[in-house]
Amino acid sequence: MRGPDLSDLDAFAAVARHRNFRRAARERGVSPSSLSDAIRGLEERLGVRLLNRTTRSVTPTEAGQRLLDRLAPALAELADALDAVNDFRDTPTGTLRLNIPAAAGKLVLAPIAAPFLLAHPGVRLEIVEDNAFVDVFAAGFDAGIRYGESLAKDVIAVPFGPREQRYAVAASPEHIARHGRPERPADLLSRPCIRHRFPSGALSPWEFDDGRGETVMLDPDATLVVNSTELAVRAAEDGLGWVYGFEGFLRDALESGRLVEVLEGWSVRFPGPFLYYPSRRHVPAALQALIRFARDNPPPEWRTG
């Protein structure tokens, strides 16, 4: 009978340390079911139960605790040894898989992806845009990008992208000449508007804040409803109506004069996104390189809007 695999021992240590299969799976970037299968196989090969499992808790048995006490220092020493080897690698290599919301594609990763890959030719970057709140580690990704309100509590998160972003509302000069310039958010309720629909089917609300504590939420009638920011901006440039969204999406059109922003004093500001990953242990060299590169070479597009 073959002895236990090192990966299975490491899986057991992760579950015993977290006392939770889901959190341990997130740290390791696997599904809870595959982790459970690995532990079950390890127990069968050793011929002893290592974990007591109930619907409420996971705790080491006496044999499991004894194994963990001896195993944890050895695994830590092995991780340190591998990290020491990585220090001698001049150029990180391998595939780095990132799961990001669509907004982060254009505003966060697009400005930095090419410069990063040109500086690290051994790295292959795979980016998947996904607006759903999924367990990106169970899906096999190395890291994700999300905004603070949608981050799990048990992940490592580092600032990545503009540190402040804001919403803006704008229309073409021709449209403003025909329909007039709104002075307050409520004025938009009587104007042609272009709305964005979430994948859930809900329409994205328009939020405004005067900076003195007054917040206004609008649900204006829509001349056009889309799920594409590019279509919304183009329609606004063509004079169809008012568009509302991240200032970063509108910036090119605003700077060129194709769109004109209004109600700047009511613009809602919010913290920028974070890059997150499951654990400080065994961070892929390519991911470490991306974090360092972004810190040392922030692109101009990451400036605050």
ABEGO torsion letter per residue (X at the ends): XBBBBAAAAAAAAAAAAAGBAAAAAAAAGBBAAAAAAAAAAAAAAAGBBABBBBAABBBBBAAAAAAAAAAAAAAAAAAAAAAAAAAABABBBEBBBBBBBAAAAAAAAAAAAAAAAAABAABBBBBBBBABBBBAAAAGBABBBBBAAABBAABBBBBBEBABBBBBBBBBAAAAAAAEBBABAAAAAABBBBBBBBAAGBBBBBBBBAGAGBBBBBBBBBABBBABAAAAAAAAAAGAEBBBEBAAAAAAAAAAGABBBBGAAABBBBBBBBBBBABABGBBAAAAAAAAAAAABBBAAABBX
